[in-house]
Amino acid sequence: MAATDRLSLVFAALADPTRREILSRLAQGPATVGEVAGPFDMSAPAISQHLKVLERAGLVTRTVTAQWRTLSLEAQPLSEAATWVDEQRRDWNLRLDALEHHLEAMTARTNNDVQE
């Protein structure tokens, strides 16, 4: 069962190196689909699939003007993912600090028991 919440969609989109490269290109500014596809040795349908994943995650928007399809990076979902990662890092650091203090206390008790 595929997750459909935004954070899961963002992480799934970021899991692929091609999509990360596309986002890196769009971080430099908007580009046409052709400009984004240029460096990749893959078919147009394959590029289209990657773009659909990025759009579904809210990382890319597409605007159509006449025959031109321009892609733009949307940074908000990346910020949300970064916030989630920062929160997890903070929580794990607190847990590891607590474990360290617990182990130090256990070691101190063991050392005291040995000395007695």
N, CA, C and O atoms as CSV, one atom per row, in Angstrom:
chain,resi,resn,atom,element,x,y,z
A,1,MET,N,N,0.847,-1.182,0.000
A,1,MET,CA,C,0.000,0.000,0.000
A,1,MET,C,C,0.890,1.243,0.000
A,1,MET,O,O,1.704,1.421,0.906
A,2,ALA,N,N,0.746,2.071,-0.974
A,2,ALA,CA,C,1.572,3.271,-1.100
A,2,ALA,C,C,1.048,4.376,-0.181
A,2,ALA,O,O,-0.154,4.628,-0.096
A,3,ALA,N,N,1.987,5.019,0.496
A,3,ALA,CA,C,1.617,6.142,1.362
A,3,ALA,C,C,1.242,7.340,0.504
A,3,ALA,O,O,1.813,7.556,-0.566
A,4,THR,N,N,0.286,8.111,0.979
A,4,THR,CA,C,-0.163,9.264,0.207
A,4,THR,C,C,-0.014,10.578,0.963
A,4,THR,O,O,-0.356,11.634,0.431
A,5,ASP,N,N,0.495,10.531,2.207
A,5,ASP,CA,C,0.689,11.801,2.901
A,5,ASP,C,C,1.873,12.526,2.258
A,5,ASP,O,O,2.755,11.900,1.670
A,6,ARG,N,N,1.875,13.841,2.379
A,6,ARG,CA,C,2.852,14.657,1.661
A,6,ARG,C,C,4.295,14.317,2.029
A,6,ARG,O,O,5.150,14.237,1.147
A,7,LEU,N,N,4.577,14.115,3.311
A,7,LEU,CA,C,5.935,13.820,3.729
A,7,LEU,C,C,6.428,12.508,3.103
A,7,LEU,O,O,7.572,12.427,2.655
A,8,SER,N,N,5.581,11.500,3.072
A,8,SER,CA,C,5.951,10.225,2.447
A,8,SER,C,C,6.191,10.399,0.952
A,8,SER,O,O,7.126,9.822,0.397
A,9,LEU,N,N,5.354,11.186,0.310
A,9,LEU,CA,C,5.532,11.437,-1.129
A,9,LEU,C,C,6.842,12.174,-1.400
A,9,LEU,O,O,7.525,11.890,-2.384
A,10,VAL,N,N,7.191,13.120,-0.528
A,10,VAL,CA,C,8.445,13.866,-0.705
A,10,VAL,C,C,9.634,12.926,-0.562
A,10,VAL,O,O,10.531,12.928,-1.404
A,11,PHE,N,N,9.649,12.118,0.503
A,11,PHE,CA,C,10.779,11.210,0.695
A,11,PHE,C,C,10.858,10.169,-0.416
A,11,PHE,O,O,11.956,9.804,-0.837
A,12,ALA,N,N,9.723,9.688,-0.894
A,12,ALA,CA,C,9.725,8.729,-2.006
A,12,ALA,C,C,10.287,9.387,-3.265
A,12,ALA,O,O,11.043,8.766,-4.013
A,13,ALA,N,N,9.914,10.641,-3.494
A,13,ALA,CA,C,10.432,11.355,-4.671
A,13,ALA,C,C,11.941,11.566,-4.557
A,13,ALA,O,O,12.664,11.441,-5.546
A,14,LEU,N,N,12.412,11.883,-3.360
A,14,LEU,CA,C,13.835,12.141,-3.151
A,14,LEU,C,C,14.679,10.870,-3.167
A,14,LEU,O,O,15.905,10.943,-3.245
A,15,ALA,N,N,14.040,9.717,-3.095
A,15,ALA,CA,C,14.769,8.454,-3.048
A,15,ALA,C,C,15.460,8.121,-4.368
A,15,ALA,O,O,16.361,7.282,-4.398
A,16,ASP,N,N,15.059,8.753,-5.435
A,16,ASP,CA,C,15.611,8.435,-6.754
A,16,ASP,C,C,16.661,9.472,-7.171
A,16,ASP,O,O,16.391,10.671,-7.119
A,17,PRO,N,N,17.849,9.028,-7.581
A,17,PRO,CA,C,18.903,9.981,-7.957
A,17,PRO,C,C,18.552,10.857,-9.166
A,17,PRO,O,O,18.968,12.014,-9.231
A,18,THR,N,N,17.800,10.321,-10.111
A,18,THR,CA,C,17.399,11.130,-11.271
A,18,THR,C,C,16.518,12.287,-10.822
A,18,THR,O,O,16.691,13.419,-11.271
A,19,ARG,N,N,15.579,11.999,-9.940
A,19,ARG,CA,C,14.695,13.070,-9.460
A,19,ARG,C,C,15.469,14.098,-8.634
A,19,ARG,O,O,15.175,15.292,-8.694
A,20,ARG,N,N,16.452,13.638,-7.868
A,20,ARG,CA,C,17.274,14.596,-7.118
A,20,ARG,C,C,18.055,15.495,-8.077
A,20,ARG,O,O,18.197,16.692,-7.827
A,21,GLU,N,N,18.561,14.925,-9.172
A,21,GLU,CA,C,19.272,15.728,-10.171
A,21,GLU,C,C,18.335,16.742,-10.821
A,21,GLU,O,O,18.725,17.884,-11.063
A,22,ILE,N,N,17.112,16.332,-11.102
A,22,ILE,CA,C,16.129,17.253,-11.683
A,22,ILE,C,C,15.887,18.413,-10.718
A,22,ILE,O,O,15.851,19.571,-11.135
A,23,LEU,N,N,15.723,18.110,-9.440
A,23,LEU,CA,C,15.508,19.169,-8.449
A,23,LEU,C,C,16.723,20.093,-8.358
A,23,LEU,O,O,16.571,21.308,-8.225
A,24,SER,N,N,17.919,19.525,-8.429
A,24,SER,CA,C,19.136,20.356,-8.405
A,24,SER,C,C,19.150,21.306,-9.588
A,24,SER,O,O,19.528,22.470,-9.451
A,25,ARG,N,N,18.741,20.818,-10.747
A,25,ARG,CA,C,18.690,21.688,-11.928
A,25,ARG,C,C,17.668,22.793,-11.728
A,25,ARG,O,O,17.938,23.950,-12.050
A,26,LEU,N,N,16.501,22.454,-11.202
A,26,LEU,CA,C,15.444,23.448,-11.018
A,26,LEU,C,C,15.769,24.426,-9.889
A,26,LEU,O,O,15.195,25.513,-9.831
A,27,ALA,N,N,16.674,24.055,-9.001
A,27,ALA,CA,C,17.105,24.987,-7.946
A,27,ALA,C,C,17.841,26.180,-8.554
A,27,ALA,O,O,17.950,27.229,-7.920
A,28,GLN,N,N,18.342,26.026,-9.766
A,28,GLN,CA,C,19.023,27.113,-10.468
A,28,GLN,C,C,18.036,28.065,-11.133
A,28,GLN,O,O,18.407,29.168,-11.536
A,29,GLY,N,N,16.785,27.644,-11.249
A,29,GLY,CA,C,15.752,28.465,-11.863
A,29,GLY,C,C,14.834,27.627,-12.725
A,29,GLY,O,O,15.145,26.477,-13.035
A,30,PRO,N,N,13.694,28.199,-13.118
A,30,PRO,CA,C,12.746,27.464,-13.960
A,30,PRO,C,C,13.398,27.001,-15.262
A,30,PRO,O,O,14.334,27.622,-15.767
A,31,ALA,N,N,12.878,25.900,-15.787
A,31,ALA,CA,C,13.410,25.341,-17.032
A,31,ALA,C,C,12.284,24.635,-17.774
A,31,ALA,O,O,11.293,24.214,-17.179
A,32,THR,N,N,12.457,24.517,-19.066
A,32,THR,CA,C,11.483,23.767,-19.852
A,32,THR,C,C,11.718,22.275,-19.622
A,32,THR,O,O,12.774,21.866,-19.140
A,33,VAL,N,N,10.723,21.480,-19.973
A,33,VAL,CA,C,10.854,20.034,-19.848
A,33,VAL,C,C,12.044,19.562,-20.673
A,33,VAL,O,O,12.803,18.702,-20.227
A,34,GLY,N,N,12.211,20.107,-21.854
A,34,GLY,CA,C,13.341,19.731,-22.708
A,34,GLY,C,C,14.683,20.055,-22.077
A,34,GLY,O,O,15.621,19.262,-22.171
A,35,GLU,N,N,14.784,21.209,-21.438
A,35,GLU,CA,C,16.031,21.582,-20.763
A,35,GLU,C,C,16.333,20.643,-19.597
A,35,GLU,O,O,17.486,20.279,-19.365
A,36,VAL,N,N,15.304,20.261,-18.878
A,36,VAL,CA,C,15.492,19.345,-17.749
A,36,VAL,C,C,15.870,17.958,-18.262
A,36,VAL,O,O,16.736,17.301,-17.684
A,37,ALA,N,N,15.237,17.508,-19.331
A,37,ALA,CA,C,15.472,16.166,-19.856
A,37,ALA,C,C,16.810,16.030,-20.558
A,37,ALA,O,O,17.362,14.931,-20.629
A,38,GLY,N,N,17.346,17.142,-21.083
A,38,GLY,CA,C,18.558,17.115,-21.898
A,38,GLY,C,C,19.703,16.269,-21.384
A,38,GLY,O,O,20.214,15.438,-22.135
A,39,PRO,N,N,20.131,16.435,-20.146
A,39,PRO,CA,C,21.306,15.699,-19.670
A,39,PRO,C,C,21.086,14.200,-19.430
A,39,PRO,O,O,22.050,13.466,-19.209
A,40,PHE,N,N,19.859,13.749,-19.469
A,40,PHE,CA,C,19.573,12.358,-19.122
A,40,PHE,C,C,19.490,11.479,-20.355
A,40,PHE,O,O,18.903,11.860,-21.368
A,41,ASP,N,N,20.081,10.307,-20.258
A,41,ASP,CA,C,20.031,9.330,-21.339
A,41,ASP,C,C,18.856,8.386,-21.083
A,41,ASP,O,O,19.034,7.209,-20.770
A,42,MET,N,N,17.643,8.942,-21.226
A,42,MET,CA,C,16.443,8.131,-21.039
A,42,MET,C,C,15.334,8.672,-21.920
A,42,MET,O,O,15.409,9.789,-22.433
A,43,SER,N,N,14.324,7.871,-22.081
A,43,SER,CA,C,13.226,8.225,-22.975
A,43,SER,C,C,12.386,9.360,-22.386
A,43,SER,O,O,12.408,9.618,-21.182
A,44,ALA,N,N,11.652,10.024,-23.266
A,44,ALA,CA,C,10.738,11.083,-22.836
A,44,ALA,C,C,9.683,10.544,-21.868
A,44,ALA,O,O,9.379,11.214,-20.882
A,45,PRO,N,N,9.107,9.344,-22.115
A,45,PRO,CA,C,8.139,8.824,-21.147
A,45,PRO,C,C,8.765,8.579,-19.757
A,45,PRO,O,O,8.096,8.768,-18.741
A,46,ALA,N,N,10.020,8.167,-19.711
A,46,ALA,CA,C,10.684,7.943,-18.425
A,46,ALA,C,C,10.855,9.268,-17.682
A,46,ALA,O,O,10.599,9.348,-16.481
A,47,ILE,N,N,11.288,10.304,-18.400
A,47,ILE,CA,C,11.421,11.636,-17.786
A,47,ILE,C,C,10.049,12.107,-17.307
A,47,ILE,O,O,9.923,12.653,-16.210
A,48,SER,N,N,9.036,11.897,-18.122
A,48,SER,CA,C,7.674,12.298,-17.763
A,48,SER,C,C,7.224,11.625,-16.471
A,48,SER,O,O,6.586,12.258,-15.630
A,49,GLN,N,N,7.554,10.347,-16.311
A,49,GLN,CA,C,7.193,9.632,-15.079
A,49,GLN,C,C,7.887,10.259,-13.866
A,49,GLN,O,O,7.263,10.444,-12.821
A,50,HIS,N,N,9.164,10.583,-14.002
A,50,HIS,CA,C,9.894,11.229,-12.908
A,50,HIS,C,C,9.255,12.574,-12.553
A,50,HIS,O,O,9.109,12.911,-11.378
A,51,LEU,N,N,8.882,13.325,-13.568
A,51,LEU,CA,C,8.263,14.625,-13.323
A,51,LEU,C,C,6.907,14.476,-12.638
A,51,LEU,O,O,6.557,15.285,-11.779
A,52,LYS,N,N,6.148,13.458,-13.005
A,52,LYS,CA,C,4.853,13.222,-12.355
A,52,LYS,C,C,5.036,12.918,-10.871
A,52,LYS,O,O,4.259,13.386,-10.039
A,53,VAL,N,N,6.056,12.140,-10.541
A,53,VAL,CA,C,6.326,11.827,-9.128
A,53,VAL,C,C,6.670,13.109,-8.377
A,53,VAL,O,O,6.181,13.336,-7.270
A,54,LEU,N,N,7.513,13.948,-8.982
A,54,LEU,CA,C,7.900,15.210,-8.346
A,54,LEU,C,C,6.705,16.149,-8.197
A,54,LEU,O,O,6.571,16.829,-7.180
A,55,GLU,N,N,5.845,16.185,-9.202
A,55,GLU,CA,C,4.643,17.028,-9.124
A,55,GLU,C,C,3.684,16.518,-8.048
A,55,GLU,O,O,3.136,17.309,-7.281
A,56,ARG,N,N,3.481,15.208,-7.991
A,56,ARG,CA,C,2.564,14.631,-7.006
A,56,ARG,C,C,3.055,14.932,-5.576
A,56,ARG,O,O,2.248,15.106,-4.663
A,57,ALA,N,N,4.377,14.992,-5.393
A,57,ALA,CA,C,4.953,15.313,-4.084
A,57,ALA,C,C,4.916,16.806,-3.797
A,57,ALA,O,O,5.232,17.231,-2.686
A,58,GLY,N,N,4.532,17.609,-4.792
A,58,GLY,CA,C,4.467,19.053,-4.609
A,58,GLY,C,C,5.818,19.737,-4.730
A,58,GLY,O,O,5.958,20.904,-4.366
A,59,LEU,N,N,6.821,19.015,-5.240
A,59,LEU,CA,C,8.172,19.563,-5.354
A,59,LEU,C,C,8.386,20.358,-6.634
A,59,LEU,O,O,9.307,21.170,-6.727
A,60,VAL,N,N,7.533,20.120,-7.611
A,60,VAL,CA,C,7.663,20.771,-8.916
A,60,VAL,C,C,6.286,21.224,-9.380
A,60,VAL,O,O,5.296,20.509,-9.226
A,61,THR,N,N,6.240,22.415,-9.945
A,61,THR,CA,C,5.014,22.861,-10.613
A,61,THR,C,C,5.324,23.038,-12.089
A,61,THR,O,O,6.449,23.343,-12.485
A,62,ARG,N,N,4.293,22.838,-12.879
A,62,ARG,CA,C,4.427,22.944,-14.336
A,62,ARG,C,C,3.460,24.016,-14.811
A,62,ARG,O,O,2.279,23.994,-14.466
A,63,THR,N,N,3.963,24.947,-15.599
A,63,THR,CA,C,3.101,25.938,-16.231
A,63,THR,C,C,3.179,25.742,-17.735
A,63,THR,O,O,4.231,25.405,-18.278
A,64,VAL,N,N,2.060,25.956,-18.395
A,64,VAL,CA,C,1.989,25.773,-19.844
A,64,VAL,C,C,1.677,27.115,-20.478
A,64,VAL,O,O,0.667,27.745,-20.167
A,65,THR,N,N,2.557,27.545,-21.372
A,65,THR,CA,C,2.347,28.754,-22.149
A,65,THR,C,C,2.562,28.381,-23.611
A,65,THR,O,O,3.679,28.084,-24.034
A,66,ALA,N,N,1.485,28.401,-24.365
A,66,ALA,CA,C,1.516,27.952,-25.759
A,66,ALA,C,C,2.074,26.529,-25.784
A,66,ALA,O,O,1.534,25.645,-25.119
A,67,GLN,N,N,3.162,26.295,-26.552
A,67,GLN,CA,C,3.726,24.947,-26.621
A,67,GLN,C,C,4.800,24.711,-25.574
A,67,GLN,O,O,5.364,23.618,-25.517
A,68,TRP,N,N,5.100,25.696,-24.748
A,68,TRP,CA,C,6.167,25.580,-23.750
A,68,TRP,C,C,5.625,25.092,-22.423
A,68,TRP,O,O,4.614,25.591,-21.928
A,69,ARG,N,N,6.294,24.129,-21.862
A,69,ARG,CA,C,5.976,23.622,-20.536
A,69,ARG,C,C,7.168,23.918,-19.630
A,69,ARG,O,O,8.239,23.328,-19.773
A,70,THR,N,N,6.960,24.834,-18.705
A,70,THR,CA,C,8.040,25.266,-17.832
A,70,THR,C,C,7.868,24.643,-16.447
A,70,THR,O,O,6.769,24.616,-15.892
A,71,LEU,N,N,8.969,24.147,-15.907
A,71,LEU,CA,C,8.976,23.524,-14.588
A,71,LEU,C,C,9.642,24.458,-13.595
A,71,LEU,O,O,10.617,25.133,-13.924
A,72,SER,N,N,9.115,24.495,-12.385
A,72,SER,CA,C,9.688,25.306,-11.315
A,72,SER,C,C,9.768,24.467,-10.049
A,72,SER,O,O,8.916,23.616,-9.795
A,73,LEU,N,N,10.791,24.718,-9.271
A,73,LEU,CA,C,10.967,24.051,-7.987
A,73,LEU,C,C,10.058,24.690,-6.941
A,73,LEU,O,O,9.928,25.912,-6.885
A,74,GLU,N,N,9.442,23.870,-6.128
A,74,GLU,CA,C,8.645,24.334,-4.992
A,74,GLU,C,C,9.393,23.910,-3.731
A,74,GLU,O,O,9.488,22.719,-3.435
A,75,ALA,N,N,9.917,24.872,-2.995
A,75,ALA,CA,C,10.788,24.566,-1.857
A,75,ALA,C,C,10.035,24.182,-0.589
A,75,ALA,O,O,10.613,23.527,0.279
A,76,GLN,N,N,8.781,24.560,-0.450
A,76,GLN,CA,C,8.048,24.318,0.802
A,76,GLN,C,C,8.055,22.854,1.236
A,76,GLN,O,O,8.315,22.582,2.408
A,77,PRO,N,N,7.782,21.899,0.344
A,77,PRO,CA,C,7.819,20.498,0.790
A,77,PRO,C,C,9.206,20.069,1.281
A,77,PRO,O,O,9.316,19.251,2.195
A,78,LEU,N,N,10.262,20.619,0.675
A,78,LEU,CA,C,11.614,20.307,1.143
A,78,LEU,C,C,11.844,20.870,2.538
A,78,LEU,O,O,12.492,20.233,3.368
A,79,SER,N,N,11.318,22.055,2.797
A,79,SER,CA,C,11.431,22.655,4.120
A,79,SER,C,C,10.695,21.815,5.159
A,79,SER,O,O,11.185,21.627,6.273
A,80,GLU,N,N,9.527,21.316,4.794
A,80,GLU,CA,C,8.767,20.461,5.709
A,80,GLU,C,C,9.530,19.171,6.010
A,80,GLU,O,O,9.555,18.714,7.153
A,81,ALA,N,N,10.150,18.587,4.985
A,81,ALA,CA,C,10.938,17.368,5.196
A,81,ALA,C,C,12.150,17.662,6.074
A,81,ALA,O,O,12.484,16.868,6.953
A,82,ALA,N,N,12.803,18.786,5.845
A,82,ALA,CA,C,13.966,19.162,6.659
A,82,ALA,C,C,13.563,19.388,8.110
A,82,ALA,O,O,14.299,19.013,9.022
A,83,THR,N,N,12.409,19.995,8.330
A,83,THR,CA,C,11.916,20.203,9.692
A,83,THR,C,C,11.672,18.871,10.374
A,83,THR,O,O,12.028,18.699,11.540
A,84,TRP,N,N,11.071,17.926,9.667
A,84,TRP,CA,C,10.820,16.604,10.231
A,84,TRP,C,C,12.138,15.920,10.597
A,84,TRP,O,O,12.261,15.348,11.680
A,85,VAL,N,N,13.121,15.978,9.700
A,85,VAL,CA,C,14.429,15.364,9.970
A,85,VAL,C,C,15.081,16.022,11.181
A,85,VAL,O,O,15.632,15.328,12.035
A,86,ASP,N,N,15.028,17.346,11.268
A,86,ASP,CA,C,15.602,18.059,12.416
A,86,ASP,C,C,14.940,17.638,13.724
A,86,ASP,O,O,15.618,17.462,14.737
A,87,GLU,N,N,13.614,17.477,13.706
A,87,GLU,CA,C,12.899,17.040,14.911
A,87,GLU,C,C,13.342,15.632,15.317
A,87,GLU,O,O,13.560,15.357,16.497
A,88,GLN,N,N,13.469,14.758,14.340
A,88,GLN,CA,C,13.908,13.389,14.635
A,88,GLN,C,C,15.329,13.392,15.184
A,88,GLN,O,O,15.630,12.671,16.135
A,89,ARG,N,N,16.198,14.195,14.593
A,89,ARG,CA,C,17.587,14.288,15.061
A,89,ARG,C,C,17.621,14.777,16.509
A,89,ARG,O,O,18.361,14.240,17.333
A,90,ARG,N,N,16.822,15.792,16.810
A,90,ARG,CA,C,16.777,16.326,18.165
A,90,ARG,C,C,16.306,15.257,19.150
A,90,ARG,O,O,16.905,15.080,20.211
A,91,ASP,N,N,15.238,14.552,18.801
A,91,ASP,CA,C,14.718,13.505,19.674
A,91,ASP,C,C,15.746,12.399,19.907
A,91,ASP,O,O,15.929,11.942,21.035
A,92,TRP,N,N,16.415,11.973,18.836
A,92,TRP,CA,C,17.417,10.918,18.979
A,92,TRP,C,C,18.604,11.402,19.800
A,92,TRP,O,O,19.147,10.639,20.598
A,93,ASN,N,N,19.011,12.630,19.625
A,93,ASN,CA,C,20.114,13.163,20.437
A,93,ASN,C,C,19.735,13.175,21.914
A,93,ASN,O,O,20.559,12.844,22.766
A,94,LEU,N,N,18.496,13.553,22.226
A,94,LEU,CA,C,18.043,13.526,23.620
A,94,LEU,C,C,18.052,12.100,24.171
A,94,LEU,O,O,18.473,11.870,25.305
A,95,ARG,N,N,17.589,11.153,23.371
A,95,ARG,CA,C,17.577,9.748,23.807
A,95,ARG,C,C,18.989,9.216,24.000
A,95,ARG,O,O,19.255,8.500,24.966
A,96,LEU,N,N,19.881,9.553,23.106
A,96,LEU,CA,C,21.261,9.091,23.232
A,96,LEU,C,C,21.948,9.730,24.434
A,96,LEU,O,O,22.733,9.079,25.123
A,97,ASP,N,N,21.654,11.002,24.684
A,97,ASP,CA,C,22.204,11.660,25.878
A,97,ASP,C,C,21.700,10.973,27.143
A,97,ASP,O,O,22.474,10.742,28.072
A,98,ALA,N,N,20.421,10.649,27.187
A,98,ALA,CA,C,19.856,9.963,28.349
A,98,ALA,C,C,20.497,8.580,28.523
A,98,ALA,O,O,20.782,8.164,29.646
A,99,LEU,N,N,20.720,7.881,27.426
A,99,LEU,CA,C,21.365,6.571,27.492
A,99,LEU,C,C,22.793,6.715,28.006
A,99,LEU,O,O,23.245,5.919,28.829
A,100,GLU,N,N,23.490,7.716,27.528
A,100,GLU,CA,C,24.865,7.956,27.986
A,100,GLU,C,C,24.895,8.200,29.497
A,100,GLU,O,O,25.741,7.639,30.194
A,101,HIS,N,N,23.987,9.028,30.007
A,101,HIS,CA,C,23.934,9.304,31.443
A,101,HIS,C,C,23.589,8.038,32.228
A,101,HIS,O,O,24.144,7.794,33.299
A,102,HIS,N,N,22.689,7.253,31.699
A,102,HIS,CA,C,22.306,5.998,32.353
A,102,HIS,C,C,23.513,5.045,32.419
A,102,HIS,O,O,23.772,4.443,33.461
A,103,LEU,N,N,24.239,4.913,31.318
A,103,LEU,CA,C,25.401,4.026,31.295
A,103,LEU,C,C,26.503,4.525,32.233
A,103,LEU,O,O,27.176,3.731,32.889
A,104,GLU,N,N,26.679,5.838,32.289
A,104,GLU,CA,C,27.665,6.402,33.213
A,104,GLU,C,C,27.282,6.095,34.656
A,104,GLU,O,O,28.139,5.751,35.469
A,105,ALA,N,N,26.001,6.219,34.973
A,105,ALA,CA,C,25.534,5.915,36.328
A,105,ALA,C,C,25.718,4.438,36.643
A,105,ALA,O,O,26.126,4.087,37.750
A,106,MET,N,N,25.423,3.571,35.682
A,106,MET,CA,C,25.614,2.134,35.888
A,106,MET,C,C,27.086,1.803,36.104
A,106,MET,O,O,27.424,0.994,36.968
A,107,THR,N,N,27.954,2.424,35.327
A,107,THR,CA,C,29.392,2.192,35.452
A,107,THR,C,C,29.891,2.670,36.808
A,107,THR,O,O,30.700,2.003,37.453
A,108,ALA,N,N,29.400,3.836,37.236
A,108,ALA,CA,C,29.804,4.373,38.544
A,108,ALA,C,C,29.349,3.441,39.650
A,108,ALA,O,O,30.111,3.201,40.587
A,109,ARG,N,N,28.129,2.902,39.582
A,109,ARG,CA,C,27.631,1.972,40.611
A,109,ARG,C,C,28.450,0.691,40.622
A,109,ARG,O,O,28.792,0.166,41.681
A,110,THR,N,N,28.760,0.192,39.425
A,110,THR,CA,C,29.561,-1.032,39.323
A,110,THR,C,C,30.943,-0.821,39.928
A,110,THR,O,O,31.453,-1.672,40.657
A,111,ASN,N,N,31.543,0.332,39.615
A,111,ASN,CA,C,32.866,0.640,40.169
A,111,ASN,C,C,32.812,0.760,41.685
A,111,ASN,O,O,33.726,0.306,42.373
A,112,ASN,N,N,31.753,1.366,42.216
A,112,ASN,CA,C,31.588,1.483,43.671
A,112,ASN,C,C,31.414,0.112,44.313
A,112,ASN,O,O,31.968,-0.142,45.383
A,113,ASP,N,N,30.650,-0.776,43.675
A,113,ASP,CA,C,30.431,-2.123,44.210
A,113,ASP,C,C,31.732,-2.916,44.227
A,113,ASP,O,O,31.974,-3.682,45.160
A,114,VAL,N,N,32.567,-2.747,43.217
A,114,VAL,CA,C,33.834,-3.472,43.116
A,114,VAL,C,C,34.791,-2.981,44.205
A,114,VAL,O,O,35.537,-3.776,44.777
A,115,GLN,N,N,34.775,-1.691,44.491
A,115,GLN,CA,C,35.689,-1.116,45.483
A,115,GLN,C,C,35.294,-1.498,46.897
A,115,GLN,O,O,36.152,-1.508,47.779
A,116,GLU,N,N,34.058,-1.807,47.143
A,116,GLU,CA,C,33.605,-2.131,48.494
A,116,GLU,C,C,33.965,-3.495,48.868
A,116,GLU,O,O,33.658,-3.933,49.977
